Amino acid sequence: MRAVLGLRLYWGANSRLDKAIICVLVVDPEHNRHGIGSRLVRFAEGIARVHGCTRVDVVSDLDSWGGGGCWIGLGYDDPGAGLHKVLRPSGQWRYA
């Protein structure tokens, strides 16, 4: 095993995903800086997006993961509301 990501999902009464929270993210130190953690985060975002969730939050214990700069590079922000990323709905992709 090279990495683990824990994703907590909260379902609403309408059978729609209301909230997604990344609560665990660990990468084997021998495999740091290979993009494994970033790929897992993007996969978790995809799970949330497919189920109609518009935001992924990160527990405060993980805000320094990867030196802290990794979250900014993945599009996460903390304007006083906790580390999170607002997701674009499926089909609204922007290519650079």
C-alpha positions in Angstrom: 0.0 0.0 0.0 1.4 3.4 -1.0 -1.3 5.8 0.2 -4.7 6.0 1.9 -7.4 8.6 1.6 -10.5 8.6 3.9 -13.6 10.3 2.5 -16.5 10.9 4.8 -19.8 11.2 2.9 -23.1 12.6 4.2 -26.3 11.8 2.3 -29.4 14.0 2.5 -33.0 12.9 2.7 -33.3 13.3 -1.1 -30.7 10.6 -1.6 -28.2 13.2 -2.8 -24.7 13.7 -1.4 -24.9 16.8 0.8 -21.3 16.9 2.1 -18.0 15.3 1.4 -15.0 15.6 3.8 -11.5 14.4 3.3 -10.6 13.1 6.8 -7.5 11.0 6.2 -4.6 11.4 3.7 -1.4 9.5 4.2 1.3 8.7 1.6 4.2 6.3 2.2 7.3 8.6 2.7 9.2 6.6 0.1 6.6 7.6 -2.4 6.2 11.3 -1.6 6.3 13.8 -4.4 5.1 11.3 -7.0 1.6 12.8 -7.2 -0.1 9.8 -5.5 -1.8 12.0 -2.9 -3.0 14.5 -5.5 -4.5 11.8 -7.6 -6.4 10.4 -4.6 -7.7 13.9 -3.8 -8.9 14.3 -7.4 -10.5 10.9 -7.3 -12.4 11.8 -4.1 -13.5 15.1 -5.8 -14.8 13.0 -8.7 -16.9 10.8 -6.4 -18.4 13.9 -4.8 -19.1 15.6 -8.2 -20.7 12.5 -9.7 -23.2 12.4 -6.8 -24.1 16.1 -7.1 -22.0 17.5 -4.3 -20.7 21.0 -4.9 -18.0 21.2 -2.2 -15.3 19.1 -0.7 -14.0 20.0 2.8 -10.8 19.0 4.5 -10.4 18.3 8.2 -8.2 20.9 9.9 -5.7 18.2 10.9 -4.8 17.9 7.2 -4.3 21.5 6.3 -0.5 21.2 6.5 -0.4 18.0 4.3 2.4 18.2 1.8 3.8 21.3 3.4 0.4 23.1 3.1 1.1 24.3 -0.5 -0.3 21.2 -2.1 -3.9 22.2 -1.2 -3.6 25.6 -2.9 -2.2 23.8 -6.0 -5.2 21.6 -6.1 -7.6 24.6 -5.9 -8.5 24.5 -2.2 -9.1 27.7 -0.4 -9.7 28.9 3.2 -11.4 32.2 3.3 -12.2 31.7 7.0 -14.7 28.9 6.4 -12.2 26.0 6.6 -10.1 24.4 3.9 -12.4 23.5 1.0 -12.9 23.4 -2.7 -16.0 24.4 -4.6 -16.6 21.9 -7.4 -17.8 22.7 -10.8 -20.8 20.6 -11.9 -20.2 17.7 -14.2 -19.8 18.9 -17.8 -18.4 22.3 -16.9 -14.7 21.5 -17.5 -12.2 24.1 -18.4 -9.1 23.1 -20.3 -5.9 25.1 -19.9 
